[in-house]
Amino acid sequence: MPNYIINKEKTDGRYNEVHTTACIFKPAFQNQQALGWHADEIDAVAYAKRNGYPDADGCYYCCERAHHG
């Protein structure tokens, strides 16, 4: 199970992107919020949406199955 974080700032003013902690495209440390360990990216994005980030979306590179925007 990977560990996930979310970008507290919206990408293109539209989405808060969810990344694995190993992603080379993750946001700067000060713009990250930990989401914890999840079975997969779909679960991590769903968790983010339930916990204050209704516009969460998966990173194109590390969370491809949860990327919609």
PDB file with SEQRES, HELIX, SHEET and CRYST1 records, atoms N, CA, C and O in Angstrom:
SEQRES   1 A   69  MET PRO ASN TYR ILE ILE ASN LYS GLU LYS THR ASP GLY          
SEQRES   2 A   69  ARG TYR ASN GLU VAL HIS THR THR ALA CYS ILE PHE LYS          
SEQRES   3 A   69  PRO ALA PHE GLN ASN GLN GLN ALA LEU GLY TRP HIS ALA          
SEQRES   4 A   69  ASP GLU ILE ASP ALA VAL ALA TYR ALA LYS ARG ASN GLY          
SEQRES   5 A   69  TYR PRO ASP ALA ASP GLY CYS TYR TYR CYS CYS GLU ARG          
SEQRES   6 A   69  ALA HIS HIS GLY                                              
HELIX    1 AA1 PHE A   29  ASN A   31  5                                   3    
HELIX    2 AA2 GLU A   41  ARG A   50  1                                  10    
HELIX    3 AA3 GLU A   64  ALA A   66  5                                   3    
SHEET    1 AA1 4 GLN A  32  TRP A  37  0                                        
SHEET    2 AA1 4 ASN A   3  ASN A   7 -1                                        
SHEET    3 AA1 4 ASN A  16  THR A  20 -1                                        
SHEET    4 AA1 4 ALA A  56  GLY A  58  1                                        
CRYST1    1.000    1.000    1.000  90.00  90.00  90.00 P 1           1          
ATOM      1  N   MET A   1       0.843  -1.188   0.000  1.00  0.00           N  
ATOM      2  CA  MET A   1       0.000   0.000   0.000  1.00  0.00           C  
ATOM      3  C   MET A   1       0.882   1.243   0.000  1.00  0.00           C  
ATOM      4  O   MET A   1       1.689   1.435   0.909  1.00  0.00           O  
ATOM      5  N   PRO A   2       0.729   2.079  -1.011  1.00  0.00           N  
ATOM      6  CA  PRO A   2       1.516   3.318  -1.070  1.00  0.00           C  
ATOM      7  C   PRO A   2       1.008   4.380  -0.092  1.00  0.00           C  
ATOM      8  O   PRO A   2      -0.137   4.350   0.359  1.00  0.00           O  
ATOM      9  N   ASN A   3       1.887   5.296   0.209  1.00  0.00           N  
ATOM     10  CA  ASN A   3       1.575   6.449   1.042  1.00  0.00           C  
ATOM     11  C   ASN A   3       1.249   7.610   0.100  1.00  0.00           C  
ATOM     12  O   ASN A   3       1.956   7.826  -0.885  1.00  0.00           O  
ATOM     13  N   TYR A   4       0.187   8.354   0.396  1.00  0.00           N  
ATOM     14  CA  TYR A   4      -0.276   9.412  -0.489  1.00  0.00           C  
ATOM     15  C   TYR A   4      -0.279  10.771   0.191  1.00  0.00           C  
ATOM     16  O   TYR A   4      -0.398  10.885   1.411  1.00  0.00           O  
ATOM     17  N   ILE A   5      -0.143  11.801  -0.643  1.00  0.00           N  
ATOM     18  CA  ILE A   5      -0.254  13.194  -0.196  1.00  0.00           C  
ATOM     19  C   ILE A   5      -1.147  13.921  -1.195  1.00  0.00           C  
ATOM     20  O   ILE A   5      -1.398  13.432  -2.296  1.00  0.00           O  
ATOM     21  N   ILE A   6      -1.625  15.106  -0.789  1.00  0.00           N  
ATOM     22  CA  ILE A   6      -2.416  15.936  -1.689  1.00  0.00           C  
ATOM     23  C   ILE A   6      -1.803  17.323  -1.751  1.00  0.00           C  
ATOM     24  O   ILE A   6      -1.257  17.824  -0.768  1.00  0.00           O  
ATOM     25  N   ASN A   7      -1.902  17.929  -2.914  1.00  0.00           N  
ATOM     26  CA  ASN A   7      -1.443  19.304  -3.096  1.00  0.00           C  
ATOM     27  C   ASN A   7      -2.518  20.228  -2.535  1.00  0.00           C  
ATOM     28  O   ASN A   7      -3.651  20.217  -3.017  1.00  0.00           O  
ATOM     29  N   LYS A   8      -2.181  21.023  -1.527  1.00  0.00           N  
ATOM     30  CA  LYS A   8      -3.141  21.937  -0.920  1.00  0.00           C  
ATOM     31  C   LYS A   8      -3.527  23.071  -1.861  1.00  0.00           C  
ATOM     32  O   LYS A   8      -4.576  23.692  -1.684  1.00  0.00           O  
ATOM     33  N   GLU A   9      -2.688  23.347  -2.862  1.00  0.00           N  
ATOM     34  CA  GLU A   9      -2.997  24.366  -3.862  1.00  0.00           C  
ATOM     35  C   GLU A   9      -3.585  23.681  -5.095  1.00  0.00           C  
ATOM     36  O   GLU A   9      -3.136  22.605  -5.490  1.00  0.00           O  
ATOM     37  N   LYS A  10      -4.578  24.302  -5.690  1.00  0.00           N  
ATOM     38  CA  LYS A  10      -5.207  23.708  -6.871  1.00  0.00           C  
ATOM     39  C   LYS A  10      -4.324  23.865  -8.106  1.00  0.00           C  
ATOM     40  O   LYS A  10      -3.732  24.919  -8.337  1.00  0.00           O  
ATOM     41  N   THR A  11      -4.252  22.803  -8.887  1.00  0.00           N  
ATOM     42  CA  THR A  11      -3.533  22.812 -10.153  1.00  0.00           C  
ATOM     43  C   THR A  11      -4.441  23.447 -11.199  1.00  0.00           C  
ATOM     44  O   THR A  11      -5.594  23.041 -11.345  1.00  0.00           O  
ATOM     45  N   ASP A  12      -3.940  24.426 -11.919  1.00  0.00           N  
ATOM     46  CA  ASP A  12      -4.725  25.148 -12.921  1.00  0.00           C  
ATOM     47  C   ASP A  12      -5.998  25.747 -12.336  1.00  0.00           C  
ATOM     48  O   ASP A  12      -6.956  26.001 -13.067  1.00  0.00           O  
ATOM     49  N   GLY A  13      -6.017  25.973 -11.032  1.00  0.00           N  
ATOM     50  CA  GLY A  13      -7.186  26.543 -10.378  1.00  0.00           C  
ATOM     51  C   GLY A  13      -8.384  25.613 -10.321  1.00  0.00           C  
ATOM     52  O   GLY A  13      -9.490  26.043  -9.994  1.00  0.00           O  
ATOM     53  N   ARG A  14      -8.172  24.326 -10.640  1.00  0.00           N  
ATOM     54  CA  ARG A  14      -9.304  23.403 -10.734  1.00  0.00           C  
ATOM     55  C   ARG A  14      -9.254  22.225  -9.772  1.00  0.00           C  
ATOM     56  O   ARG A  14     -10.267  21.891  -9.157  1.00  0.00           O  
ATOM     57  N   TYR A  15      -8.087  21.586  -9.630  1.00  0.00           N  
ATOM     58  CA  TYR A  15      -8.007  20.331  -8.887  1.00  0.00           C  
ATOM     59  C   TYR A  15      -6.905  20.356  -7.837  1.00  0.00           C  
ATOM     60  O   TYR A  15      -5.860  20.982  -8.015  1.00  0.00           O  
ATOM     61  N   ASN A  16      -7.170  19.655  -6.738  1.00  0.00           N  
ATOM     62  CA  ASN A  16      -6.126  19.351  -5.767  1.00  0.00           C  
ATOM     63  C   ASN A  16      -5.631  17.962  -6.127  1.00  0.00           C  
ATOM     64  O   ASN A  16      -6.360  16.982  -5.976  1.00  0.00           O  
ATOM     65  N   GLU A  17      -4.397  17.872  -6.601  1.00  0.00           N  
ATOM     66  CA  GLU A  17      -3.890  16.595  -7.092  1.00  0.00           C  
ATOM     67  C   GLU A  17      -3.352  15.706  -5.976  1.00  0.00           C  
ATOM     68  O   GLU A  17      -2.641  16.159  -5.078  1.00  0.00           O  
ATOM     69  N   VAL A  18      -3.708  14.449  -6.060  1.00  0.00           N  
ATOM     70  CA  VAL A  18      -3.224  13.419  -5.148  1.00  0.00           C  
ATOM     71  C   VAL A  18      -2.008  12.764  -5.798  1.00  0.00           C  
ATOM     72  O   VAL A  18      -2.025  12.442  -6.986  1.00  0.00           O  
ATOM     73  N   HIS A  19      -0.945  12.569  -5.001  1.00  0.00           N  
ATOM     74  CA  HIS A  19       0.304  11.966  -5.466  1.00  0.00           C  
ATOM     75  C   HIS A  19       0.749  10.898  -4.486  1.00  0.00           C  
ATOM     76  O   HIS A  19       0.376  10.927  -3.314  1.00  0.00           O  
ATOM     77  N   THR A  20       1.551   9.951  -4.969  1.00  0.00           N  
ATOM     78  CA  THR A  20       2.265   9.074  -4.048  1.00  0.00           C  
ATOM     79  C   THR A  20       3.434   9.889  -3.495  1.00  0.00           C  
ATOM     80  O   THR A  20       3.853  10.873  -4.104  1.00  0.00           O  
ATOM     81  N   THR A  21       3.948   9.481  -2.360  1.00  0.00           N  
ATOM     82  CA  THR A  21       5.082  10.211  -1.791  1.00  0.00           C  
ATOM     83  C   THR A  21       6.347  10.014  -2.619  1.00  0.00           C  
ATOM     84  O   THR A  21       7.311  10.763  -2.456  1.00  0.00           O  
ATOM     85  N   ALA A  22       6.358   9.016  -3.506  1.00  0.00           N  
ATOM     86  CA  ALA A  22       7.514   8.761  -4.361  1.00  0.00           C  
ATOM     87  C   ALA A  22       7.446   9.499  -5.701  1.00  0.00           C  
ATOM     88  O   ALA A  22       8.400   9.442  -6.477  1.00  0.00           O  
ATOM     89  N   CYS A  23       6.358  10.178  -5.983  1.00  0.00           N  
ATOM     90  CA  CYS A  23       6.170  10.838  -7.277  1.00  0.00           C  
ATOM     91  C   CYS A  23       7.159  11.990  -7.465  1.00  0.00           C  
ATOM     92  O   CYS A  23       7.363  12.797  -6.557  1.00  0.00           O  
ATOM     93  N   ILE A  24       7.764  12.060  -8.636  1.00  0.00           N  
ATOM     94  CA  ILE A  24       8.719  13.146  -8.890  1.00  0.00           C  
ATOM     95  C   ILE A  24       7.999  14.463  -9.187  1.00  0.00           C  
ATOM     96  O   ILE A  24       8.641  15.512  -9.253  1.00  0.00           O  
ATOM     97  N   PHE A  25       6.690  14.423  -9.363  1.00  0.00           N  
ATOM     98  CA  PHE A  25       5.910  15.626  -9.643  1.00  0.00           C  
ATOM     99  C   PHE A  25       5.110  16.100  -8.435  1.00  0.00           C  
ATOM    100  O   PHE A  25       4.253  16.973  -8.570  1.00  0.00           O  
ATOM    101  N   LYS A  26       5.375  15.542  -7.262  1.00  0.00           N  
ATOM    102  CA  LYS A  26       4.637  15.961  -6.068  1.00  0.00           C  
ATOM    103  C   LYS A  26       4.953  17.423  -5.751  1.00  0.00           C  
ATOM    104  O   LYS A  26       6.003  17.929  -6.145  1.00  0.00           O  
ATOM    105  N   PRO A  27       4.052  18.100  -5.045  1.00  0.00           N  
ATOM    106  CA  PRO A  27       4.258  19.516  -4.741  1.00  0.00           C  
ATOM    107  C   PRO A  27       5.349  19.735  -3.697  1.00  0.00           C  
ATOM    108  O   PRO A  27       5.795  18.805  -3.025  1.00  0.00           O  
ATOM    109  N   ALA A  28       5.758  20.986  -3.585  1.00  0.00           N  
ATOM    110  CA  ALA A  28       6.728  21.363  -2.555  1.00  0.00           C  
ATOM    111  C   ALA A  28       6.184  20.982  -1.178  1.00  0.00           C  
ATOM    112  O   ALA A  28       4.972  20.940  -0.969  1.00  0.00           O  
ATOM    113  N   PHE A  29       7.081  20.710  -0.258  1.00  0.00           N  
ATOM    114  CA  PHE A  29       6.690  20.231   1.072  1.00  0.00           C  
ATOM    115  C   PHE A  29       5.636  21.121   1.723  1.00  0.00           C  
ATOM    116  O   PHE A  29       4.687  20.612   2.319  1.00  0.00           O  
ATOM    117  N   GLN A  30       5.785  22.441   1.619  1.00  0.00           N  
ATOM    118  CA  GLN A  30       4.848  23.351   2.282  1.00  0.00           C  
ATOM    119  C   GLN A  30       3.447  23.309   1.657  1.00  0.00           C  
ATOM    120  O   GLN A  30       2.493  23.801   2.260  1.00  0.00           O  
ATOM    121  N   ASN A  31       3.312  22.735   0.476  1.00  0.00           N  
ATOM    122  CA  ASN A  31       2.008  22.628  -0.184  1.00  0.00           C  
ATOM    123  C   ASN A  31       1.401  21.232  -0.079  1.00  0.00           C  
ATOM    124  O   ASN A  31       0.379  20.952  -0.706  1.00  0.00           O  
ATOM    125  N   GLN A  32       2.020  20.358   0.707  1.00  0.00           N  
ATOM    126  CA  GLN A  32       1.544  18.981   0.848  1.00  0.00           C  
ATOM    127  C   GLN A  32       0.729  18.790   2.117  1.00  0.00           C  
ATOM    128  O   GLN A  32       0.983  19.417   3.146  1.00  0.00           O  
ATOM    129  N   GLN A  33      -0.261  17.901   2.015  1.00  0.00           N  
ATOM    130  CA  GLN A  33      -0.951  17.410   3.200  1.00  0.00           C  
ATOM    131  C   GLN A  33      -0.977  15.894   3.091  1.00  0.00           C  
ATOM    132  O   GLN A  33      -1.345  15.345   2.053  1.00  0.00           O  
ATOM    133  N   ALA A  34      -0.594  15.235   4.146  1.00  0.00           N  
ATOM    134  CA  ALA A  34      -0.552  13.772   4.150  1.00  0.00           C  
ATOM    135  C   ALA A  34      -1.961  13.191   4.116  1.00  0.00           C  
ATOM    136  O   ALA A  34      -2.859  13.672   4.808  1.00  0.00           O  
ATOM    137  N   LEU A  35      -2.143  12.160   3.311  1.00  0.00           N  
ATOM    138  CA  LEU A  35      -3.408  11.422   3.267  1.00  0.00           C  
ATOM    139  C   LEU A  35      -3.260  10.040   3.885  1.00  0.00           C  
ATOM    140  O   LEU A  35      -4.256   9.378   4.175  1.00  0.00           O  
ATOM    141  N   GLY A  36      -2.035   9.607   4.085  1.00  0.00           N  
ATOM    142  CA  GLY A  36      -1.786   8.309   4.701  1.00  0.00           C  
ATOM    143  C   GLY A  36      -1.682   7.187   3.682  1.00  0.00           C  
ATOM    144  O   GLY A  36      -1.595   7.418   2.476  1.00  0.00           O  
ATOM    145  N   TRP A  37      -1.694   5.963   4.202  1.00  0.00           N  
ATOM    146  CA  TRP A  37      -1.564   4.767   3.386  1.00  0.00           C  
ATOM    147  C   TRP A  37      -2.932   4.356   2.860  1.00  0.00           C  
ATOM    148  O   TRP A  37      -3.917   4.372   3.599  1.00  0.00           O  
ATOM    149  N   HIS A  38      -2.993   3.990   1.587  1.00  0.00           N  
ATOM    150  CA  HIS A  38      -4.248   3.528   0.973  1.00  0.00           C  
ATOM    151  C   HIS A  38      -3.949   2.359   0.037  1.00  0.00           C  
ATOM    152  O   HIS A  38      -2.831   2.219  -0.460  1.00  0.00           O  
ATOM    153  N   ALA A  39      -4.944   1.536  -0.193  1.00  0.00           N  
ATOM    154  CA  ALA A  39      -4.780   0.362  -1.037  1.00  0.00           C  
ATOM    155  C   ALA A  39      -4.400   0.729  -2.467  1.00  0.00           C  
ATOM    156  O   ALA A  39      -3.626   0.023  -3.113  1.00  0.00           O  
ATOM    157  N   ASP A  40      -4.952   1.844  -2.958  1.00  0.00           N  
ATOM    158  CA  ASP A  40      -4.650   2.300  -4.306  1.00  0.00           C  
ATOM    159  C   ASP A  40      -5.029   3.769  -4.450  1.00  0.00           C  
ATOM    160  O   ASP A  40      -5.546   4.385  -3.518  1.00  0.00           O  
ATOM    161  N   GLU A  41      -4.762   4.323  -5.642  1.00  0.00           N  
ATOM    162  CA  GLU A  41      -5.004   5.743  -5.861  1.00  0.00           C  
ATOM    163  C   GLU A  41      -6.484   6.110  -5.856  1.00  0.00           C  
ATOM    164  O   GLU A  41      -6.846   7.226  -5.485  1.00  0.00           O  
ATOM    165  N   ILE A  42      -7.331   5.185  -6.260  1.00  0.00           N  
ATOM    166  CA  ILE A  42      -8.771   5.457  -6.252  1.00  0.00           C  
ATOM    167  C   ILE A  42      -9.259   5.638  -4.822  1.00  0.00           C  
ATOM    168  O   ILE A  42     -10.058   6.532  -4.544  1.00  0.00           O  
ATOM    169  N   ASP A  43      -8.787   4.801  -3.925  1.00  0.00           N  
ATOM    170  CA  ASP A  43      -9.138   4.916  -2.511  1.00  0.00           C  
ATOM    171  C   ASP A  43      -8.580   6.209  -1.917  1.00  0.00           C  
ATOM    172  O   ASP A  43      -9.253   6.862  -1.120  1.00  0.00           O  
ATOM    173  N   ALA A  44      -7.366   6.581  -2.292  1.00  0.00           N  
ATOM    174  CA  ALA A  44      -6.754   7.800  -1.768  1.00  0.00           C  
ATOM    175  C   ALA A  44      -7.511   9.049  -2.219  1.00  0.00           C  
ATOM    176  O   ALA A  44      -7.715   9.967  -1.424  1.00  0.00           O  
ATOM    177  N   VAL A  45      -7.925   9.092  -3.475  1.00  0.00           N  
ATOM    178  CA  VAL A  45      -8.690  10.241  -3.978  1.00  0.00           C  
ATOM    179  C   VAL A  45     -10.061  10.302  -3.296  1.00  0.00           C  
ATOM    180  O   VAL A  45     -10.515  11.381  -2.915  1.00  0.00           O  
ATOM    181  N   ALA A  46     -10.712   9.161  -3.143  1.00  0.00           N  
ATOM    182  CA  ALA A  46     -12.006   9.123  -2.451  1.00  0.00           C  
ATOM    183  C   ALA A  46     -11.865   9.624  -1.017  1.00  0.00           C  
ATOM    184  O   ALA A  46     -12.714  10.372  -0.532  1.00  0.00           O  
ATOM    185  N   TYR A  47     -10.803   9.217  -0.345  1.00  0.00           N  
ATOM    186  CA  TYR A  47     -10.542   9.679   1.027  1.00  0.00           C  
ATOM    187  C   TYR A  47     -10.365  11.198   1.048  1.00  0.00           C  
ATOM    188  O   TYR A  47     -10.928  11.880   1.905  1.00  0.00           O  
ATOM    189  N   ALA A  48      -9.583  11.725   0.104  1.00  0.00           N  
ATOM    190  CA  ALA A  48      -9.363  13.176   0.041  1.00  0.00           C  
ATOM    191  C   ALA A  48     -10.678  13.921  -0.175  1.00  0.00           C  
ATOM    192  O   ALA A  48     -10.911  14.959   0.444  1.00  0.00           O  
ATOM    193  N   LYS A  49     -11.532  13.400  -1.044  1.00  0.00           N  
ATOM    194  CA  LYS A  49     -12.827  14.042  -1.317  1.00  0.00           C  
ATOM    195  C   LYS A  49     -13.714  14.053  -0.081  1.00  0.00           C  
ATOM    196  O   LYS A  49     -14.461  15.008   0.135  1.00  0.00           O  
ATOM    197  N   ARG A  50     -13.643  13.010   0.728  1.00  0.00           N  
ATOM    198  CA  ARG A  50     -14.439  12.936   1.959  1.00  0.00           C  
ATOM    199  C   ARG A  50     -13.871  13.806   3.071  1.00  0.00           C  
ATOM    200  O   ARG A  50     -14.553  14.068   4.062  1.00  0.00           O  
ATOM    201  N   ASN A  51     -12.633  14.255   2.920  1.00  0.00           N  
ATOM    202  CA  ASN A  51     -11.953  14.960   4.005  1.00  0.00           C  
ATOM    203  C   ASN A  51     -11.472  16.355   3.605  1.00  0.00           C  
ATOM    204  O   ASN A  51     -10.334  16.732   3.884  1.00  0.00           O  
ATOM    205  N   GLY A  52     -12.345  17.110   2.954  1.00  0.00           N  
ATOM    206  CA  GLY A  52     -12.067  18.523   2.732  1.00  0.00           C  
ATOM    207  C   GLY A  52     -11.534  18.921   1.374  1.00  0.00           C  
ATOM    208  O   GLY A  52     -11.261  20.098   1.139  1.00  0.00           O  
ATOM    209  N   TYR A  53     -11.379  17.965   0.477  1.00  0.00           N  
ATOM    210  CA  TYR A  53     -10.870  18.273  -0.864  1.00  0.00           C  
ATOM    211  C   TYR A  53     -11.834  17.721  -1.920  1.00  0.00           C  
ATOM    212  O   TYR A  53     -11.514  16.736  -2.585  1.00  0.00           O  
ATOM    213  N   PRO A  54     -13.010  18.341  -2.083  1.00  0.00           N  
ATOM    214  CA  PRO A  54     -14.007  17.810  -3.022  1.00  0.00           C  
ATOM    215  C   PRO A  54     -13.544  17.816  -4.481  1.00  0.00           C  
ATOM    216  O   PRO A  54     -14.102  17.101  -5.314  1.00  0.00           O  
ATOM    217  N   ASP A  55     -12.530  18.618  -4.787  1.00  0.00           N  
ATOM    218  CA  ASP A  55     -12.009  18.685  -6.152  1.00  0.00           C  
ATOM    219  C   ASP A  55     -10.739  17.859  -6.331  1.00  0.00           C  
ATOM    220  O   ASP A  55      -9.947  18.127  -7.234  1.00  0.00           O  
ATOM    221  N   ALA A  56     -10.542  16.863  -5.480  1.00  0.00           N  
ATOM    222  CA  ALA A  56      -9.345  16.014  -5.582  1.00  0.00           C  
ATOM    223  C   ALA A  56      -9.361  15.216  -6.877  1.00  0.00           C  
ATOM    224  O   ALA A  56     -10.412  14.778  -7.346  1.00  0.00           O  
ATOM    225  N   ASP A  57      -8.180  15.038  -7.440  1.00  0.00           N  
ATOM    226  CA  ASP A  57      -8.002  14.261  -8.669  1.00  0.00           C  
ATOM    227  C   ASP A  57      -6.632  13.594  -8.599  1.00  0.00           C  
ATOM    228  O   ASP A  57      -5.721  14.110  -7.953  1.00  0.00           O  
ATOM    229  N   GLY A  58      -6.489  12.483  -9.243  1.00  0.00           N  
ATOM    230  CA  GLY A  58      -5.215  11.772  -9.239  1.00  0.00           C  
ATOM    231  C   GLY A  58      -4.197  12.391 -10.177  1.00  0.00           C  
ATOM    232  O   GLY A  58      -4.559  12.924 -11.226  1.00  0.00           O  
ATOM    233  N   CYS A  59      -2.945  12.327  -9.814  1.00  0.00           N  
ATOM    234  CA  CYS A  59      -1.835  12.786 -10.662  1.00  0.00           C  
ATOM    235  C   CYS A  59      -1.781  11.934 -11.925  1.00  0.00           C  
ATOM    236  O   CYS A  59      -1.929  10.714 -11.861  1.00  0.00           O  
ATOM    237  N   TYR A  60      -1.572  12.565 -13.052  1.00  0.00           N  
ATOM    238  CA  TYR A  60      -1.476  11.881 -14.341  1.00  0.00           C  
ATOM    239  C   TYR A  60      -0.355  10.852 -14.346  1.00  0.00           C  
ATOM    240  O   TYR A  60      -0.466   9.822 -15.010  1.00  0.00           O  
ATOM    241  N   TYR A  61       0.720  11.116 -13.616  1.00  0.00           N  
ATOM    242  CA  TYR A  61       1.911  10.274 -13.656  1.00  0.00           C  
ATOM    243  C   TYR A  61       1.916   9.144 -12.630  1.00  0.00           C  
ATOM    244  O   TYR A  61       2.307   8.022 -12.949  1.00  0.00           O  
ATOM    245  N   CYS A  62       1.490   9.426 -11.418  1.00  0.00           N  
ATOM    246  CA  CYS A  62       1.595   8.394 -10.377  1.00  0.00           C  
ATOM    247  C   CYS A  62       0.244   7.814  -9.934  1.00  0.00           C  
ATOM    248  O   CYS A  62       0.210   6.791  -9.249  1.00  0.00           O  
ATOM    249  N   CYS A  63      -0.853   8.450 -10.313  1.00  0.00           N  
ATOM    250  CA  CYS A  63      -2.196   7.980  -9.937  1.00  0.00           C  
ATOM    251  C   CYS A  63      -3.085   7.930 -11.170  1.00  0.00           C  
ATOM    252  O   CYS A  63      -4.203   8.447 -11.172  1.00  0.00           O  
ATOM    253  N   GLU A  64      -2.573   7.308 -12.202  1.00  0.00           N  
ATOM    254  CA  GLU A  64      -3.222   7.331 -13.512  1.00  0.00           C  
ATOM    255  C   GLU A  64      -4.672   6.854 -13.495  1.00  0.00           C  
ATOM    256  O   GLU A  64      -5.526   7.439 -14.162  1.00  0.00           O  
ATOM    257  N   ARG A  65      -4.952   5.799 -12.739  1.00  0.00           N  
ATOM    258  CA  ARG A  65      -6.331   5.270 -12.709  1.00  0.00           C  
ATOM    259  C   ARG A  65      -7.319   6.239 -12.072  1.00  0.00           C  
ATOM    260  O   ARG A  65      -8.519   6.145 -12.332  1.00  0.00           O  
ATOM    261  N   ALA A  66      -6.845   7.165 -11.246  1.00  0.00           N  
ATOM    262  CA  ALA A  66      -7.728   8.129 -10.578  1.00  0.00           C  
ATOM    263  C   ALA A  66      -7.642   9.511 -11.228  1.00  0.00           C  
ATOM    264  O   ALA A  66      -8.224  10.467 -10.714  1.00  0.00           O  
ATOM    265  N   HIS A  67      -6.937   9.629 -12.329  1.00  0.00           N  
ATOM    266  CA  HIS A  67      -6.793  10.918 -13.007  1.00  0.00           C  
ATOM    267  C   HIS A  67      -7.946  11.108 -13.987  1.00  0.00           C  
ATOM    268  O   HIS A  67      -8.165  10.287 -14.877  1.00  0.00           O  
ATOM    269  N   HIS A  68      -8.680  12.211 -13.806  1.00  0.00           N  
ATOM    270  CA  HIS A  68      -9.816  12.496 -14.682  1.00  0.00           C  
ATOM    271  C   HIS A  68      -9.731  13.878 -15.308  1.00  0.00           C  
ATOM    272  O   HIS A  68     -10.389  14.137 -16.316  1.00  0.00           O  
ATOM    273  N   GLY A  69      -8.937  14.767 -14.734  1.00  0.00           N  
ATOM    274  CA  GLY A  69      -8.895  16.139 -15.221  1.00  0.00           C  
ATOM    275  C   GLY A  69      -7.732  16.387 -16.019  1.00  0.00           C  
ATOM    276  O   GLY A  69      -7.545  17.500 -16.509  1.00  0.00           O  
TER     277      GLY A  69                                                      
END                                                                             
